């Protein structure tokens, strides 16, 4: 019998992807505005990078360890 249940980390990954998309949209809005705060832009870019790293780490944790 095959286990087709979703991985427990999948919900967390989905939530992080949604937050990453929202931060990306905020960055685009800041960059297109006339008077943007460079410090805020830098903070959002750093947050976006941290979210991306977290997503990749969780996705790697979902992969089974294969000993070759």
C-alpha positions, 0 to 999 in steps of 0.5 A: 500500500502506498502512502499518499498523505501529504508531508507534515512540512508541506503546510509550513512550506506553503505558508512560507511561500505565501509570505515570500510572495507578499514580501516580493510584492511589497519590495516591488511597490517600494521600488516603484514608489517615488519616495521609498525608504532605502533602509526598509527596502534593504530589510524586506530584501533580507527578509525575502532571502531568509524566507527563501532559505527557510523554504529550501531547508524545509524542502531538503528536509522532506527528501529522504536520506539516501546512502549511496 
